[in-house]
Amino acid sequence: MGGLFLMEEKKTWAVSAGSGIGWLKALLVSYLISVLLLLLLSFLLWKFSWKESWVQAGIVVIYLASSFSGGRMAGNMAGKRRFLWGICFGIVYFAILIIVSAVFLPGGFAGAGRLLWAAAVCAVGGMAGGMTAHGR
C-alpha cells in the first residue's frame, strides 16, 4: 500500500526474576537451609538446655539466613531491581511458611505481632540477599 509502512509491534515485558523453575530452586535451597539450621538449633537446645529467648533468636537468624540465600538467588536471576525481587522472595518464603504451619499446626500461631515481625525479618533478609546479588 503506497506510502504506508507497517511497523511490527515490539512487545516488552516487565523485568522478570527468571523462570518459575529458578524460583522453585531458590525456594528449595532456602527451605533446605531452614531444615538444616533447625536441626542444628534443636541439637544445641538439647545439648546445652538453652533458654527460650536464645531459641527465639536462633529462629530469627534462621529466617534471615534462609530468606537471604533465596533473595540472593532471585536477585541473580533478575538483573535489575534485585532488591525488589529479594523482598518478593522473602514475602513468598514467609507466605509458604505460614501456609505449611497452618496446615500442620492449626491454631499454633503466636499472635499478629510476632507474625508481622517474622514477615518483616523474611522480607528484610530477602532484600539483603537481593542487594548482594550480582545479577545476570
Secondary structure as GFF3:
##gff-version 3
##sequence-region A 1 136
A	DSSP	alpha_helix	20	48	.	.	.	ID=ss1
A	DSSP	alpha_helix	52	78	.	.	.	ID=ss2
A	DSSP	alpha_helix	82	104	.	.	.	ID=ss3
A	DSSP	alpha_helix	112	131	.	.	.	ID=ss4
###
